Amino acid sequence: MASFQRKGPKARVLSAEEEEKLQRDQALVSDFKQQKLEKEAQKNWDLFYKRNSTNFFKDRHWTTREFEELRSCREYEGQKLTMLEAGCGVGNCLFPLLEEDLNIFAYACDFSPRAVDYVKQNPLYNSERCKVFQCDLTRDDLLDHVPPESVDAVTLIFVLSAVHPEKMHLVLQNIYKVLKPGRSVLFRDYGLYDHAMLRFKAGSKLGENFYVRQDGTRSYFFTDEYLAQLFVNAGYEEMLNEYVFRETVNKKEGLCVPRVFLQSKFRKPQKDLDSATMGLCYQAGDFASP
Ligand SMILES: C[S@@+](CC[C@H](N)C(=O)[O-])C[C@H]1O[C@@H](n2cnc3c(N)ncnc32)[C@H](O)[C@@H]1O
């Protein structure tokens, strides 16, 4: 087994055979079934964790390596950081981060009550360093659990792809309220033409680049442009937005698995100094017309 990784700005180019397969499987799941899937999104993820317990995803130890931001946004060494793991699942990203960096306090949330319970039961869960809560990021206000503009970094790792495209902007708007100005959302998720996208059978397509798995959970495959538009429309600035291509080659079996991810960083703008000063000098109503 060998694994190669490279990063780049251009989407993956399909072979003629792959292109033909995608062209063939154009039929969409019926509206009725699509509405049912949306209504049952939370239930389907909760059942996923009932079936798989904490065994499905591997711990993600690459987060601090890949997201230098977690180190560099400190003004001095040892400075405490507050972060939010949005859509934390059972903590595969959360616990490695807490273990690797003792100066992090993390909020973490997920809409699956089972996932939240698994996080609480983890021996590494310590309420002095972590607060986990149940929250549907498309509907429940993060401000009910997290003070406004109090978070130094938000990780959004393989979560937005599970949200209906029409609701993705709600997640980004919700996160915006708790993020400090000048601080970023660290994003990694499925990219266009990832191996998983090409493996869906006919009858799994929900819309453009959007598919449903056998268990009812859904997955979107992002282009860099689509993601940038979503974040910019929600008020963020693009800092980094690139494809990660990873090829796992099994020489013995002659298999090559091309994975495509999108790894990105979007920042909430610094407060404009002038308007911040104006806010201190004037009271609401000072500019009301007579
Ligand atoms: C693939 S898992 C990723 C978990 C974790 N971030 C990690 O890196 O291991 C996707 C998670 O997103 C959660 N999720 C999906 N839609 C959500 C929503 N609207 N609000 C909150 N969590 C959601 C699911 O319950 C699931 O735990």
PDBQT file of the ligand as one rigid body, heavy atoms in Angstrom, charges set to zero:
ROOT
HETATM    1  C1  LIG A 301     -18.893  12.774   9.127  1.00  0.00    +0.000 C 
HETATM    2  S1  LIG A 301     -19.361  13.254  10.714  1.00  0.00    +0.000 S 
HETATM    3  C2  LIG A 301     -17.959  14.256  11.195  1.00  0.00    +0.000 C 
HETATM    4  C3  LIG A 301     -17.759  14.337  12.675  1.00  0.00    +0.000 C 
HETATM    5  C4  LIG A 301     -16.516  15.101  13.143  1.00  0.00    +0.000 C 
HETATM    6  N1  LIG A 301     -16.480  16.479  12.713  1.00  0.00    +0.000 N 
HETATM    7  C5  LIG A 301     -15.225  14.413  12.744  1.00  0.00    +0.000 C 
HETATM    8  O1  LIG A 301     -14.387  15.071  12.136  1.00  0.00    +0.000 OA
HETATM    9  O2  LIG A 301     -15.068  13.239  13.036  1.00  0.00    +0.000 OA
HETATM   10  C6  LIG A 301     -20.629  14.469  10.374  1.00  0.00    +0.000 C 
HETATM   11  C7  LIG A 301     -21.365  14.912  11.625  1.00  0.00    +0.000 C 
HETATM   12  O3  LIG A 301     -22.193  16.036  11.314  1.00  0.00    +0.000 OA
HETATM   13  C8  LIG A 301     -23.342  15.963  12.133  1.00  0.00    +0.000 C 
HETATM   14  N2  LIG A 301     -24.366  16.838  11.542  1.00  0.00    +0.000 N 
HETATM   15  C9  LIG A 301     -24.947  16.723  10.323  1.00  0.00    +0.000 A 
HETATM   16  N3  LIG A 301     -25.863  17.712  10.151  1.00  0.00    +0.000 NA
HETATM   17  C10 LIG A 301     -25.839  18.458  11.282  1.00  0.00    +0.000 A 
HETATM   18  C11 LIG A 301     -26.563  19.620  11.706  1.00  0.00    +0.000 A 
HETATM   19  N4  LIG A 301     -27.520  20.183  10.928  1.00  0.00    +0.000 N 
HETATM   20  N5  LIG A 301     -26.299  20.134  12.933  1.00  0.00    +0.000 NA
HETATM   21  C12 LIG A 301     -25.358  19.562  13.718  1.00  0.00    +0.000 A 
HETATM   22  N6  LIG A 301     -24.659  18.468  13.384  1.00  0.00    +0.000 NA
HETATM   23  C13 LIG A 301     -24.895  17.920  12.170  1.00  0.00    +0.000 A 
HETATM   24  C14 LIG A 301     -23.683  14.481  12.129  1.00  0.00    +0.000 C 
HETATM   25  O4  LIG A 301     -24.488  14.087  13.209  1.00  0.00    +0.000 OA
HETATM   26  C15 LIG A 301     -22.293  13.852  12.203  1.00  0.00    +0.000 C 
HETATM   27  O5  LIG A 301     -21.922  13.577  13.519  1.00  0.00    +0.000 OA
ENDROOT
TORSDOF 0
